[in-house]
Amino acid sequence: MRRLSPEKVAAREEEILAAAGRILTREGQAAVTMDRLAAEVPFSKGTLYNHYASREDILLALLCRQSEAFLTLLDKAAVTAARPRPRFFALAVAAEIGGRTEGCSMLAVGADVYGSASAPLRERFSRVHQAIVALFCGVVRDGIASGDLPAETRTETVAHGAWALFAGSDELRARRLICADLPDRAFGGIQRAMLAHLLDGFRWAPLSRDFDYEALRLKLLQTQFAEHCRRLRLDPWEL
């Protein structure tokens, strides 16, 4: 490969990932192949291999980029409230905004893709994934330590339950198996109602009847996530 500056290498790799993201959105994961990418970008298939050893590396690099963008949103949300449950709710708002943000919708890859990707990319993904999990679990632990959650609560049950609720319903909707014709606002309302039932079921104070979580969500959309709303041309009052 002709020696390029680090800036040009990064720009070219970003161009490859952007093309992969477009193909993924339009045609699905199976369509992201080196031949298909070569037809989408202004350089050869050989040049693609100079940057990424395989389609699996490209898919995992795309997931790493999306996960890192998601972590940035979560970091913004994690400092928004004093009590743990409102903080956990803020993380859920970040996840909802992330799902609307181009490049931040969480791409699911199978074990075959992950196992075939290069070790540096697997390590990169593992680091960011562990940071995301640690953020959610840390807020749950704060809830237990503060007495807002019962002492016998299992941290992973709460954190993973909420994660599964959002990720699972998003995936089912993307496959048009549930709520396919609902607008985003209505679907988001359903997800938040499910989260409220889940966290109330764990007896995590303040319960939804005792705290205005909708007011907190609106505040977050107008402050921490105002830039994302502007970029996506979303009116916080309409979300």
N, C-alpha and C positions, 0 to 999 in steps of 0.2 A: 504494500500500500504506500502510495506517495505520502511523504511525511507532511502531516497537517498540524496546524497549531491546535493546542487543547481546546480552544474556543470553537474552531471549525469542526473538530471531532465531535464535541458535545452538540453542536448545532445539527450536524448530519444525523447523529443518533436520535436526537429529538424529532427530526423529520421522519425517520424510519418509524419511531413509535407512534407519531401522529398518524401516519398512513395506516399502521396496524390497527390503531383505534378506530379509524374510519371504516376499515374493512370489517372489523369485529362488530361494529354497530349496525352496518348495513346487511352483512351476510352471515354473521355468526363465527364462532371460534374456529371451526373446521376450515373456513375459507382463508384463514391467515397462514399462507404458505410463502416460501421464498419466491416461487414463481409469481404468485399473485402480487406480492410486495414489489417485485422488480418492475411490474407493469404499472405500479402506482407512484413510484418515486423516479426522479430524474437521473438515476445512475444504475449501473449494472447489477445483476445478481451476484457477481463476484465481489463487488464493493460491499454488498450487504453482508457477505460472509467475512469481510475484513472487520466488520463491526460486531456482528453477532454470529456465533458459531452454528446456530440452529434456530428454527421457528420456536422451539421451546424456550430458548434464551430470550427471544423477542417477547413472547407472551409473559414470561416471568418478569422481565424488565418492565413491561407495561403494568403488571400488577404491583411491582415495587413502587413505581412512580405514583400510581393511584393510592396505594397504602400510605405513602409518605405525605401526599396531599391531605389524605384523611386524618393522619396524625396531627398535622398542622392545625386543622379545624378543631380537633379534640383539645389540643393544648390551649386554644383560645377559649374554649368553653369551660375548661377545668378550673378556671380562676374566677368564676362569675358569681358564686354564692357561698355563704359561710357554712350552711348546714349540708351534710352529705347528700341527702336525697335530692334537693334542688340542683346540686352540682351534677348528680347522676342524670337528672332530667336534662340539664344543659348539654351533656354529652349526647343524649338522644336527639336533641335539636340539631347538634352539629352533624350527626349521622344523616338526619333528614336533609339538611342543606347539602351535605356531601353528595347525596344521591341525585341532587339537581344540578350539581356542578360538573361541567364538562371535564373529563379526565379524572374524575374522582369517584365514579361509580365503580363499586368493587367488582372486579372481574374474578370469577371463580375458575380456577384451573384444577384439573384432575391430578391424581398421583402420578400418572404417566408423564404429564408435562413437567411437574416439579422434579420427578426423579431423573428426567433426561436433561434438565437444565444444568448449566455449569455451576461448580461449587461456589464461586464468588457471588453469583446471583442468589443461590439458595441461602447463603449466609446473610446477604443483604436483606432478603425477605424475612428471614427468621428474626433478625434484629428489630425490624420495624413492627412485625407482628407481635413480638414479645412486649414491645413498648406500648402498643395499643391495649393488649390484654392487661398489662400491669396498671395502666391508667384506670380502666374500668374496675379492676379488682381492688385497686388502692382506695377508690371512693367507697366501695362496699365495706372494706375494712374500717374506714373512718366512721361509717355508719354504725358498725358493731361497737367500735371503741367509744363512740359518743353516747351509746345507749339508745340511739334512734332505731336500731335493728336489734332483735332479740340476740342474746349472747350465743345461742346455739346455732345461729344461722351459718350455713356453709357459703363462704365467699363465692366459690366457683358456680354454685347453683344459681345465685342471683345474677352474677355477671354474664354467665353463658346463657342463661335463660333469656335475658333481655336481648343479647346479641342474636340468638336464634330467632327470636320473635321478629326482629327487624330484617335480618338477612333472609330468613325463610320466606316471609311474606313478600319481600321485594323480588325474590327469585320466582316465586309462584306467579306474581303479577306480571313479571317480565315474560314469562312463558304463556301468559294469557289464560292461566288456570283459575285465577281469582281476580275479582274487581277490575277486569280488563278495561271496562268502559267508564270507570270512575275517573273524574279529574284528580290531579295530584292533591289538591286541597282536601277533598273528601277522603281520599285514601290515607293521607297523613293523619287526618282526624281519627280514623279507625285504628291506625297503629298506636297513636298516643293513648287512645282509650284502652287498648289491650295492655299497654305498658302500665297504665294506672292500675288496672285490675291486678296485674302481676305483682307490682310493688306493694299495693295494699294487702294482697294475699300474704306477702312476707311480713306484714305489719311494720313496714318501714315508715316511720314518722318523718315529717308531717304527712298524714294521709291526704289523699286527694280532696277529701271533703273539708280539710282544715287549712289548705294552702292554695293560692291562686296560681297554679302552674301555667295556665294560659297567659296570664299577665307577664310571667317571667319569660315565656317563649317570645312574646311580642317585643319585650325589652331587648332580648338577645338579637332578634332580627333587626332591630333599629340601632344597635350599638356594635357588638362584636362581629356580627355578620352583615352589617350594612353594606360593606364593599361587595360581598358576594351577591347580595340582592340586587345591587346596582348593575353588576356585571351581567347577571342573568335577566335583568329587566323584570324583576319580581317586586310586586308591592307587598310589603310585610303584612298589610291589612288583608290581603287576599290569599295569604298562604295558610 
